[in-house]
């Protein structure tokens, strides 16, 4: 994956994950796979590790909220 592809995918996930959560159509397994697939490339950006970690933490919070409501 190139630097530009990684940045584009990361930006997309940062944008879409909160929207999907609000619409209650979040498939945690799918989105966790999408995010963790970026872990190997996170060093391509200076803040890549921080951004990937933030997305994983956000997904964990969404999952906890769903469990509490469920």
Buried (B, 14 or more C-beta within 10 A) or exposed (E): EEEEEBBEBBEEBBEEBEEBBEEEEBEBEEBBEBBEEBEEBBEBBEEBEEBBEEBBEBBEEBBEEEEEEE
